Amino acid sequence: MRSPRLAVLELRRFGRGRLPRAALAALLLLPLLYGALYLWSFWDPYGRLDRIPVALVNDDKGASVAGKKLSAGEDITKGLRDSDTFEWHEVSAAEARRGVEDGTYYLSLTMPSDFSRRIASSSGQAPETGALQVRTNDANNYIVGQISRTVFGEVRTAASTKASRSFLDKIFISFSDIHGATEKAAKGADKLSGGITRARKGSEDLADGLKDAKEGSGKLSGGLRKLDKGAGDLADGSRQVADGTGALADKVNGVADKVGPFLKDNEKSIGDTARLVADSAAGIRHNLDTLVKTAPAAAKGAHTASDALSAVYRARCETLPLPDAACPDLKKARQAAADVAEVADDVNTLIGDQNGDLDRLDKNLGTLQKQAQALADRSPHLSEDLTDAVSKVNKLNEGAEKVAAGAKKLRTGLGTAKTGAADLDTGVGKLKTGASTLDEGMYKLVGGSGQLAGGLHDGAGQIPDYDRQDRDVRTQVMADPVKLASKDLHKAPNYGTGFAPYFIPLSLWVGAMVAYMLIQPLNRRALAVGASAWRIALAGWLPVAALGVLQTVALMSVLHWAIGLEMVRAAGTVGFLCLVTACFAALVQWLNARFGAAGRILVLALLMLQLTSAGGTYPVQTSPGFFNAIHPFLPMSYVVEALRRLITGGGLGPVWQACAVLTAFTAGALALTALSAHRKQVWTLDRLHPELSL
């Protein structure tokens, strides 16, 4: 009998009664218990986090930044409630602590009272780090704690980014302020450079001027030394003059008291005498012919008048000597009288000398007439002239005293001026040296100010000046400079899809394992009739493989239409799973055929080894070395990798490799089963009395 017919006969046994049919139905649906139920139970746990009760404590008191209210705690609280990340319960800190402890809440998130203040400090002089306080309790649930760390990490990043934006915005505003201030400084430096250039020209002129001033101060000092010496001589001389004018004033005043009355009493006589002389001279001039006769008498009269005036002059002027300014008129009168007498004598002599020069005599007579007439005209005012002369002498004395006092002060002042001029000359010398140094310094300053202006212009060009839009963009970038540009080439839409490649082969292995609990791995009838070992092996494998195909169709139908599993390559997935179930059936068949009752334990042990080394949850590299060592030698490792490519997408290389490996495992298991069937055709005591029976 051929193997397919033997397989059909084996399956027909399940149609003989209600219990076998129920067992067959249960056998077909068994993979759903592992595959569908497991996947359904945590199909999308992250999409239902809003059902997890979490305590939220907002103790933040807020802060003030640049006159604006900052309430970071309220902002985060509102954002969390709107996010539906967890089922948030706003409670007090004490309630949150008790709730996490007794399991009312899986965890708690607390914004401390100084949360906003610490965030605001990031833009101040003493920045502090704001801390979000998270309390978890792994005794409630370990996975929730792990999930919360991811969620709260995102919350912390968002809060840090917001604080950084405020801090960086101030920095960029400061850049703009610095840019503007530097531009102003550059313009000021330009003006400074121009001013320093002009100042340098001025310092040069000052140095030249002080050089000339030094020469002038030297001359001034020398001249003041000479003036000081001359002022000394002037003071001494003016003092002597003052003393002399004082004595003169005393004498003039004394003589005036005596001469004044005499002149006043004899004004008429003096005038008459002078008039007489004048008339006489006139007469002589007109009467030269009669001059000879009258000459002696005239000479005598002239001598009488001259002697009288001389006596008066001697009595009033020579006894107490007075300057010409004191007795000018009297002196003139005396002189005139003397002249008249002399002329009269000359005339008389001329007349006595027969050979005399009459022309000369006439000329002398004219002079005598003129002077005598002048004396006669002035004689009424002689006392007044004396009074004027005395007044002038007194004024002269007063002036001489003032001159002496002024000369003394001048000498004192010139002494001080001489000392000051010497100090001035020394100071001007120092100024000249300082001006030269200043000129050299100003020359360097001109160059330095030019470099300063150029440097400030260059600096202003290098300091950025951001407008509001540009500042916002840069603040956003620097506050969160690194973003995760995540690109999932073949993204699994949910948690269940990601774990389907792991749980689907698990359910098919369990299905094959349970199937061989109901179906004999080796057909007894075929063994009894001595059928071919290969035929016996195929006859035991085909029924389970066929059931596996039905299990696969049922499982994938429920996963796709009931639960929502989307497969990139649906047909390929189903076809590949048919190969998988055929391979698993062959392996389970061999273990049961070769080891009998113990084989069922080995089937379960092999399942455990495959589950722990297949890398279905965490990458196998994260497992201990033992599981990494057996990973390449177990079929489920290749099944998981291939199903990931078939369900979520990607290259088919691992799929073809898995097909080859599964084919090899299937062929190898069937060959080993055939070998076991060949051995089973020989009855032994062990077969008659097995040590273990299940």
KELO-274926 format. One line per field, with one value per residue (C-alpha): residue in three letters; x, y, z; residue number from 0. Coordinates in pm, whole numbers, plus 50000, padded with zeros to 5 digits. Layout:
N
type	(Ala_...)
x	(X_...)
y	(Y_...)
z	(Z_...)
seq	(NUM_...)
END
This chain:
694
type	(Met_Arg_Ser_Pro_Arg_Leu_Ala_Val_Leu_Glu_Leu_Arg_Arg_Phe_Gly_Arg_Gly_Arg_Leu_Pro_Arg_Ala_Ala_Leu_Ala_Ala_Leu_Leu_Leu_Leu_Pro_Leu_Leu_Tyr_Gly_Ala_Leu_Tyr_Leu_Trp_Ser_Phe_Trp_Asp_Pro_Tyr_Gly_Arg_Leu_Asp_Arg_Ile_Pro_Val_Ala_Leu_Val_Asn_Asp_Asp_Lys_Gly_Ala_Ser_Val_Ala_Gly_Lys_Lys_Leu_Ser_Ala_Gly_Glu_Asp_Ile_Thr_Lys_Gly_Leu_Arg_Asp_Ser_Asp_Thr_Phe_Glu_Trp_His_Glu_Val_Ser_Ala_Ala_Glu_Ala_Arg_Arg_Gly_Val_Glu_Asp_Gly_Thr_Tyr_Tyr_Leu_Ser_Leu_Thr_Met_Pro_Ser_Asp_Phe_Ser_Arg_Arg_Ile_Ala_Ser_Ser_Ser_Gly_Gln_Ala_Pro_Glu_Thr_Gly_Ala_Leu_Gln_Val_Arg_Thr_Asn_Asp_Ala_Asn_Asn_Tyr_Ile_Val_Gly_Gln_Ile_Ser_Arg_Thr_Val_Phe_Gly_Glu_Val_Arg_Thr_Ala_Ala_Ser_Thr_Lys_Ala_Ser_Arg_Ser_Phe_Leu_Asp_Lys_Ile_Phe_Ile_Ser_Phe_Ser_Asp_Ile_His_Gly_Ala_Thr_Glu_Lys_Ala_Ala_Lys_Gly_Ala_Asp_Lys_Leu_Ser_Gly_Gly_Ile_Thr_Arg_Ala_Arg_Lys_Gly_Ser_Glu_Asp_Leu_Ala_Asp_Gly_Leu_Lys_Asp_Ala_Lys_Glu_Gly_Ser_Gly_Lys_Leu_Ser_Gly_Gly_Leu_Arg_Lys_Leu_Asp_Lys_Gly_Ala_Gly_Asp_Leu_Ala_Asp_Gly_Ser_Arg_Gln_Val_Ala_Asp_Gly_Thr_Gly_Ala_Leu_Ala_Asp_Lys_Val_Asn_Gly_Val_Ala_Asp_Lys_Val_Gly_Pro_Phe_Leu_Lys_Asp_Asn_Glu_Lys_Ser_Ile_Gly_Asp_Thr_Ala_Arg_Leu_Val_Ala_Asp_Ser_Ala_Ala_Gly_Ile_Arg_His_Asn_Leu_Asp_Thr_Leu_Val_Lys_Thr_Ala_Pro_Ala_Ala_Ala_Lys_Gly_Ala_His_Thr_Ala_Ser_Asp_Ala_Leu_Ser_Ala_Val_Tyr_Arg_Ala_Arg_Cys_Glu_Thr_Leu_Pro_Leu_Pro_Asp_Ala_Ala_Cys_Pro_Asp_Leu_Lys_Lys_Ala_Arg_Gln_Ala_Ala_Ala_Asp_Val_Ala_Glu_Val_Ala_Asp_Asp_Val_Asn_Thr_Leu_Ile_Gly_Asp_Gln_Asn_Gly_Asp_Leu_Asp_Arg_Leu_Asp_Lys_Asn_Leu_Gly_Thr_Leu_Gln_Lys_Gln_Ala_Gln_Ala_Leu_Ala_Asp_Arg_Ser_Pro_His_Leu_Ser_Glu_Asp_Leu_Thr_Asp_Ala_Val_Ser_Lys_Val_Asn_Lys_Leu_Asn_Glu_Gly_Ala_Glu_Lys_Val_Ala_Ala_Gly_Ala_Lys_Lys_Leu_Arg_Thr_Gly_Leu_Gly_Thr_Ala_Lys_Thr_Gly_Ala_Ala_Asp_Leu_Asp_Thr_Gly_Val_Gly_Lys_Leu_Lys_Thr_Gly_Ala_Ser_Thr_Leu_Asp_Glu_Gly_Met_Tyr_Lys_Leu_Val_Gly_Gly_Ser_Gly_Gln_Leu_Ala_Gly_Gly_Leu_His_Asp_Gly_Ala_Gly_Gln_Ile_Pro_Asp_Tyr_Asp_Arg_Gln_Asp_Arg_Asp_Val_Arg_Thr_Gln_Val_Met_Ala_Asp_Pro_Val_Lys_Leu_Ala_Ser_Lys_Asp_Leu_His_Lys_Ala_Pro_Asn_Tyr_Gly_Thr_Gly_Phe_Ala_Pro_Tyr_Phe_Ile_Pro_Leu_Ser_Leu_Trp_Val_Gly_Ala_Met_Val_Ala_Tyr_Met_Leu_Ile_Gln_Pro_Leu_Asn_Arg_Arg_Ala_Leu_Ala_Val_Gly_Ala_Ser_Ala_Trp_Arg_Ile_Ala_Leu_Ala_Gly_Trp_Leu_Pro_Val_Ala_Ala_Leu_Gly_Val_Leu_Gln_Thr_Val_Ala_Leu_Met_Ser_Val_Leu_His_Trp_Ala_Ile_Gly_Leu_Glu_Met_Val_Arg_Ala_Ala_Gly_Thr_Val_Gly_Phe_Leu_Cys_Leu_Val_Thr_Ala_Cys_Phe_Ala_Ala_Leu_Val_Gln_Trp_Leu_Asn_Ala_Arg_Phe_Gly_Ala_Ala_Gly_Arg_Ile_Leu_Val_Leu_Ala_Leu_Leu_Met_Leu_Gln_Leu_Thr_Ser_Ala_Gly_Gly_Thr_Tyr_Pro_Val_Gln_Thr_Ser_Pro_Gly_Phe_Phe_Asn_Ala_Ile_His_Pro_Phe_Leu_Pro_Met_Ser_Tyr_Val_Val_Glu_Ala_Leu_Arg_Arg_Leu_Ile_Thr_Gly_Gly_Gly_Leu_Gly_Pro_Val_Trp_Gln_Ala_Cys_Ala_Val_Leu_Thr_Ala_Phe_Thr_Ala_Gly_Ala_Leu_Ala_Leu_Thr_Ala_Leu_Ser_Ala_His_Arg_Lys_Gln_Val_Trp_Thr_Leu_Asp_Arg_Leu_His_Pro_Glu_Leu_Ser_Leu)
x	(50000_50138_50225_49952_49686_49827_49815_49452_49364_49536_49328_49005_49038_48943_48610_48489_48302_48243_48543_48799_48643_48657_49020_49095_48921_49115_49432_49361_49285_49566_49816_49564_49608_49976_49991_49667_49601_49959_49986_49641_49719_49998_49920_49966_50052_50207_49879_49699_49936_49661_49496_49790_49719_50009_50029_50113_50231_50276_50432_50594_50547_50649_50910_50954_51181_51229_50903_50709_50557_50714_50509_50703_50521_50180_50302_50434_50122_49897_50115_50111_49734_49683_49928_49726_50056_49929_49612_49726_49592_49685_49742_49951_50304_50191_49911_50150_50401_50135_49981_50309_50382_50045_50006_49729_49963_50232_50461_50459_50601_50669_50753_50926_50844_51159_51126_51045_51301_51577_51478_51466_51816_51958_51936_52076_52415_52389_52222_52086_51952_51579_51491_51179_51129_51011_50923_50870_50804_50918_50715_50409_50537_50889_50798_50598_50906_51109_50843_50822_51193_51153_50845_50988_51314_51118_50946_51283_51423_51126_51163_51539_51486_51242_51485_51770_51566_51518_51888_52009_51760_51923_52266_52162_52000_52329_52511_52291_52349_52723_52720_52542_52767_53077_52958_52911_53253_53401_53245_53369_53714_53705_53627_53891_54145_54062_54077_54407_54549_54453_54583_54910_54937_54861_55121_55376_55286_55298_55646_55764_55592_55742_56081_56034_55883_56195_56413_56181_56162_56542_56554_56278_56466_56783_56594_56420_56757_56874_56546_56578_56921_56791_56491_56729_56914_56583_56458_56776_56775_56406_56450_56730_56517_56227_56451_56585_56242_56131_56415_56352_55986_56071_56311_56079_55793_56017_56154_55812_55686_55957_55982_55613_55534_55838_55735_55380_55494_55747_55564_55491_55845_55991_55745_55810_56185_56162_55926_56169_56451_56242_56142_56496_56623_56358_56447_56813_56747_56552_56782_57123_57222_57137_57258_57595_57443_57208_57416_57598_57272_57102_57392_57377_57000_57035_57299_57084_56789_57016_57172_56829_56707_57032_56994_56643_56751_57042_56829_56542_56694_57067_57056_56821_56908_56598_56578_56499_56149_56105_56230_56218_56059_56278_56583_56466_56408_56753_56908_56718_56829_57186_57154_57015_57304_57548_57386_57392_57760_57817_57630_57820_58144_58031_57960_58288_58463_58441_58509_58218_57982_57647_57468_57573_57465_57125_57084_57176_56936_56661_56733_56736_56410_56241_56357_56281_55932_55879_55980_55750_55460_55514_55590_55223_55213_55545_55384_55134_55414_55594_55281_55243_55608_55572_55262_55447_55742_55505_55344_55689_55771_55451_55521_55879_55752_55509_55783_56008_55730_55645_56010_56034_55729_55863_56190_56005_55781_56073_56251_55951_55923_56290_56241_55918_56090_56364_56100_55911_56224_56280_55911_55906_56215_56032_55725_55941_56079_55729_55589_55853_55762_55393_55454_55626_55344_55079_55253_55222_54868_54769_54880_54718_54387_54386_54442_54173_53922_54010_53991_53653_53518_53650_53509_53169_53169_53245_52992_52657_52352_52041_51690_51398_51324_51687_51727_51427_51564_51911_51771_51560_51857_52099_51842_51792_52097_52080_51758_51709_51644_51493_51408_51262_51304_51049_50859_50639_50319_50272_50414_50223_50349_50703_50663_50458_50772_50851_50511_50389_50661_50615_50245_50322_50582_50330_50072_50307_50402_50037_49951_50200_50037_49727_49886_50143_50479_50512_50208_50173_49992_50275_50525_50330_50312_50680_50638_50932_51094_51062_50697_50640_50817_50616_50293_50353_50469_50209_49903_50070_50213_49863_49722_50004_49899_49543_49671_49874_49576_49354_49617_49707_49340_49261_49577_49504_49129_49053_49355_49485_49825_49938_50194_50405_50423_50109_50122_50492_50437_50171_50374_50686_50487_50369_50736_50796_50518_50639_50990_50863_50641_50940_51157_50887_50811_51174_51214_50897_50984_51341_51302_50945_50794_51119_51101_50809_51026_51301_51051_50966_51333_51420_51139_51285_51631_51496_51289_51583_51835_51623_51652_51276_51259_51603_51891_52066_52393_52252_52208_52474_52738_52569_52264_52485_52666_52354_52176_52305_52220_51848_51577_51367_51656_51618_51238_51221_51461_51276_50931_51052_51142_50816_50587_50753_50958_51320_51554_51463_51811_51732_51409_51589_51850_51576_51404_51725_51791_51433_51442_51763_51622_51305_51494_51734_51453_51261_51574_51633_51268_51299_51602_51403_51114_51356_51470_51114_51035_51245_51075_51290_51228_51253_50962_50759_50829_50927_51088_50870_50523_50327)
y	(50000_50341_50612_50865_50599_50498_50867_50894_50584_50733_51048_50855_50723_51070_51044_50744_50907_51243_51240_51172_51442_51686_51588_51658_51997_52079_51971_52209_52501_52436_52671_52949_52917_52992_53208_53409_53436_53528_53788_53923_53964_54215_54309_54685_54749_55092_55201_55135_55306_55559_55287_55267_55476_55713_55978_56333_56583_56949_57136_57395_57751_57919_58189_58527_58579_58927_59038_58740_58454_58113_57809_57513_57271_57376_57358_57005_56896_57025_56865_56528_56530_56616_56347_56051_55877_55738_55767_56069_56137_56475_56409_56538_56420_56209_56041_55965_55808_55587_55497_55380_55179_54997_54953_55209_55382_55210_55514_55888_56201_56506_56867_57009_57353_57515_57354_57677_57876_57633_57636_58017_58025_57891_58243_58407_58434_58117_57844_57537_57210_57147_56793_56592_56334_55987_55715_55358_55026_54718_54512_54648_54586_54589_54661_54972_55110_55051_55215_55514_55578_55614_55834_56056_56081_56245_56475_56572_56641_56862_57058_57092_57212_57477_57600_57597_57802_58075_58075_58068_58335_58568_58477_58560_58884_58962_58893_59152_59399_59338_59379_59715_59829_59724_59917_60224_60163_60134_60466_60617_60475_60641_60972_60903_60828_61155_61344_61182_61273_61634_61607_61473_61777_61993_61814_61871_62240_62246_62095_62357_62634_62521_62516_62881_62944_62796_63036_63324_63220_63216_63567_63675_63535_63717_64040_64022_63982_64301_64473_64365_64525_64838_64845_64846_65142_65312_65256_65404_65698_65769_65761_66017_66228_66208_66312_66604_66719_66703_66926_67158_67182_67276_67551_67680_67704_67890_68135_68187_68306_68576_68666_68667_68984_69171_69091_69187_69521_69608_69487_69841_69967_69676_69730_70099_70046_69789_70008_70294_70083_69979_70330_70442_70185_70286_70643_70568_70378_70671_70929_70791_71141_71262_70939_71078_71337_71110_70793_70855_70934_70633_70409_70534_70475_70131_70041_70170_69952_69655_69689_69712_69397_69222_69313_69178_68862_68809_68877_68651_68387_68348_68355_68053_67893_67803_67629_67830_67700_67884_68237_68245_68586_68750_68603_68725_69067_69074_68950_69202_69482_69360_69344_69693_69813_69629_69773_70114_70068_69947_70243_70469_70300_70307_70667_70726_70536_70747_70450_70232_70034_70213_69930_69694_69940_69968_69591_69567_69845_69650_69347_69560_69722_69387_69229_69537_69552_69185_69248_69546_69342_69056_69264_69281_68895_68820_68722_68495_68325_68265_68099_67877_67784_67682_67473_67299_67227_67068_66858_66762_66646_66439_66282_66204_66029_65822_65740_65626_65407_65264_65200_65007_64797_64753_64625_64380_64267_64231_64022_63789_63805_63716_63407_63321_63369_63129_62876_62946_62882_62553_62454_62545_62330_62036_62112_62114_61770_61645_61787_61600_61279_61357_61407_61067_60906_61073_60938_60586_60658_60764_60426_60240_60423_60336_59971_59991_60136_59874_59595_59712_59727_59376_59258_59412_59226_58897_58936_58803_59029_58811_58932_58773_58511_58407_58409_58180_57934_57927_57903_57605_57432_57492_57406_57070_57040_56666_56509_56144_56121_55780_55598_55255_55067_54805_54923_54689_54883_54743_54525_54212_54234_54255_53941_53739_53579_53442_53318_53171_52899_52838_52759_52536_52342_52291_52185_51918_51810_51760_51600_51321_51264_51157_51018_50740_50852_50509_50331_50002_49831_49918_49790_49469_49392_49469_49776_49979_50195_50511_50433_50388_50716_50908_50745_50877_51223_51312_51321_51560_51768_51793_51892_52145_52306_52331_52472_52730_52840_52865_53053_53304_53363_53454_53666_53857_53906_53890_54046_54259_54118_54279_54088_54240_53900_53717_53428_53380_53380_53109_52900_52931_52833_52517_52425_52514_52291_52009_52044_52062_51755_51561_51656_51576_51251_51142_51220_51028_50738_50709_50767_50665_50813_50992_51157_51368_51513_51574_51751_51988_52038_52111_52367_52543_52548_52696_52960_53081_53086_53203_53576_53619_53891_54038_53995_53664_53856_53980_53623_53417_53243_52901_53028_53205_52875_52667_52944_52848_52478_52500_52546_52800_53053_53058_53050_53366_53557_53454_53540_53891_53951_53801_53986_54330_54333_54328_54120_53756_53616_53490_53336_53127_53029_52923_52721_52536_52472_52357_52130_51979_51932_51777_51535_51449_51392_51173_50972_50922_50830_50572_50432_50414_50241_49985_49911_49901_49612_49391_49317_49326_49290_49668_49712_49446_49591_49961_50130_50442_50475_50798)
z	(50000_49906_50160_50064_50105_50438_50541_50437_50630_50935_50908_50859_51209_51335_51156_51351_51634_51790_52022_51746_51534_51829_51883_51516_51537_51851_51678_51390_51622_51873_51700_51746_52122_52089_51782_51774_52148_52237_51963_52035_52405_52338_51979_52042_52409_52336_52182_52510_52752_52823_53033_53276_53590_53665_53939_53828_54092_54003_54297_54069_54200_53873_53816_53651_53350_53203_53359_53220_53417_53353_53455_53320_53549_53418_53059_53102_53290_53012_52747_52924_52972_52604_52493_52634_52705_53035_53241_53439_53789_53938_54307_54594_54658_54957_54759_54474_54713_54873_54538_54385_54698_54713_54337_54280_54037_53837_53871_53948_53784_54003_53908_54221_54360_54213_53870_53680_53877_53787_53420_53423_53574_53248_53104_53418_53583_53797_53585_53761_53629_53667_53774_53692_53967_53859_54110_53988_54161_53972_54217_54037_53683_53546_53184_53276_53446_53131_52915_53150_53118_52743_52771_53043_52855_52575_52829_52974_52627_52543_52869_52819_52464_52582_52849_52598_52353_52615_52701_52340_52236_52487_52350_51994_52110_52285_51957_51787_52071_52059_51682_51711_51993_51799_51494_51715_51866_51515_51415_51738_51667_51324_51489_51752_51482_51307_51635_51729_51387_51447_51803_51668_51439_51741_51952_51678_51667_52047_52047_51795_51990_52319_52153_52062_52405_52565_52375_52468_52832_52841_52699_52935_53233_53126_53058_53392_53564_53395_53476_53835_53851_53677_53906_54200_54054_53974_54327_54473_54232_54268_54643_54615_54381_54625_54908_54698_54588_54951_55056_54757_54843_55198_55079_54811_55056_55305_55043_54890_55223_55223_54851_54785_54984_54836_54479_54553_54703_54425_54115_54003_54060_53873_53592_53574_53570_53297_53100_53145_53015_52719_52646_52688_52449_52203_52246_52203_51889_51753_51888_51830_51738_52085_52239_52309_52529_52717_52720_53045_53228_53078_53169_53519_53543_53393_53640_53922_53810_53748_54089_54247_54074_54150_54515_54516_54336_54571_54870_54761_54535_54596_54976_54961_54628_54423_54084_53775_53793_54125_54031_53652_53617_53878_53717_53383_53528_53686_53368_53170_53400_53378_53007_53002_53214_52994_52688_52841_52913_52561_52426_52645_52541_52182_52206_52377_52101_51795_51577_51726_51525_51544_51367_51634_51894_51732_51733_52098_52177_52003_52218_52531_52436_52378_52704_52909_52760_52840_53201_53220_53081_53328_53636_53755_53771_53940_54276_54097_53905_54233_54379_54070_54093_54460_54376_54094_54323_54579_54309_54187_54540_54563_54225_54324_54638_54431_54182_54467_54616_54273_54200_54526_54439_54087_54229_54457_54169_53933_54197_54208_53829_53799_54019_53833_53499_53608_53714_53392_53190_53377_53338_52970_52927_53085_52875_52566_52658_52743_52422_52223_52408_52355_51985_51962_52162_51948_51638_51778_51895_51544_51414_51704_51664_51296_51379_51647_51403_51141_51397_51523_51168_51103_51436_51362_51032_51205_51488_51365_51360_51360_51293_51479_51213_51177_51556_51599_51343_51498_51850_51750_51587_51874_52141_51972_51744_51689_51569_51507_51136_51170_50852_50901_50577_50665_50969_51168_51240_51590_51862_51751_51392_51523_51731_51477_51320_51666_51782_51450_51428_51801_51745_51443_51643_51922_51664_51524_51874_51978_51644_51707_52041_51849_51534_51536_51397_51231_51086_51271_50986_50751_51000_51043_50671_50626_50406_50285_50554_50341_50276_50647_50724_50463_50577_50931_50813_50549_50781_51022_50737_50589_50926_50956_50629_50758_51086_50894_50685_50993_51196_50923_50842_51200_51234_50914_50918_51288_51455_51167_51072_50747_50539_50266_50094_50210_49960_50013_50389_50372_50129_50341_50654_50475_50431_50797_50924_50698_50846_51204_51144_51010_51312_51569_51386_51399_51769_51852_51616_51737_52111_52170_52486_52571_52229_52344_52617_52364_52136_52420_52509_52146_52138_52440_52287_51966_52141_52349_52064_51769_51854_51835_52103_52169_51924_51986_52035_52368_52492_52669_52458_52472_52283_52028_51976_51900_51708_51358_51402_51480_51214_51400_51381_51003_51019_51235_51010_50691_50831_50920_50556_50430_50674_50707_50383_50284_50075_50015_50071_50423_50287_50026_50280_50522_50250_50180_50549_50614_50312_50437_50790_50642_50422_50701_50952_50709_50639_51010_51055_50774_50953_51273_51085_50951_51304_51431_51194_51427_51758_52070_52444_52477_52235_52413_52757_52721_53021_52982_52835_52780)
seq	(0_1_2_3_4_5_6_7_8_9_10_11_12_13_14_15_16_17_18_19_20_21_22_23_24_25_26_27_28_29_30_31_32_33_34_35_36_37_38_39_40_41_42_43_44_45_46_47_48_49_50_51_52_53_54_55_56_57_58_59_60_61_62_63_64_65_66_67_68_69_70_71_72_73_74_75_76_77_78_79_80_81_82_83_84_85_86_87_88_89_90_91_92_93_94_95_96_97_98_99_100_101_102_103_104_105_106_107_108_109_110_111_112_113_114_115_116_117_118_119_120_121_122_123_124_125_126_127_128_129_130_131_132_133_134_135_136_137_138_139_140_141_142_143_144_145_146_147_148_149_150_151_152_153_154_155_156_157_158_159_160_161_162_163_164_165_166_167_168_169_170_171_172_173_174_175_176_177_178_179_180_181_182_183_184_185_186_187_188_189_190_191_192_193_194_195_196_197_198_199_200_201_202_203_204_205_206_207_208_209_210_211_212_213_214_215_216_217_218_219_220_221_222_223_224_225_226_227_228_229_230_231_232_233_234_235_236_237_238_239_240_241_242_243_244_245_246_247_248_249_250_251_252_253_254_255_256_257_258_259_260_261_262_263_264_265_266_267_268_269_270_271_272_273_274_275_276_277_278_279_280_281_282_283_284_285_286_287_288_289_290_291_292_293_294_295_296_297_298_299_300_301_302_303_304_305_306_307_308_309_310_311_312_313_314_315_316_317_318_319_320_321_322_323_324_325_326_327_328_329_330_331_332_333_334_335_336_337_338_339_340_341_342_343_344_345_346_347_348_349_350_351_352_353_354_355_356_357_358_359_360_361_362_363_364_365_366_367_368_369_370_371_372_373_374_375_376_377_378_379_380_381_382_383_384_385_386_387_388_389_390_391_392_393_394_395_396_397_398_399_400_401_402_403_404_405_406_407_408_409_410_411_412_413_414_415_416_417_418_419_420_421_422_423_424_425_426_427_428_429_430_431_432_433_434_435_436_437_438_439_440_441_442_443_444_445_446_447_448_449_450_451_452_453_454_455_456_457_458_459_460_461_462_463_464_465_466_467_468_469_470_471_472_473_474_475_476_477_478_479_480_481_482_483_484_485_486_487_488_489_490_491_492_493_494_495_496_497_498_499_500_501_502_503_504_505_506_507_508_509_510_511_512_513_514_515_516_517_518_519_520_521_522_523_524_525_526_527_528_529_530_531_532_533_534_535_536_537_538_539_540_541_542_543_544_545_546_547_548_549_550_551_552_553_554_555_556_557_558_559_560_561_562_563_564_565_566_567_568_569_570_571_572_573_574_575_576_577_578_579_580_581_582_583_584_585_586_587_588_589_590_591_592_593_594_595_596_597_598_599_600_601_602_603_604_605_606_607_608_609_610_611_612_613_614_615_616_617_618_619_620_621_622_623_624_625_626_627_628_629_630_631_632_633_634_635_636_637_638_639_640_641_642_643_644_645_646_647_648_649_650_651_652_653_654_655_656_657_658_659_660_661_662_663_664_665_666_667_668_669_670_671_672_673_674_675_676_677_678_679_680_681_682_683_684_685_686_687_688_689_690_691_692_693)
END
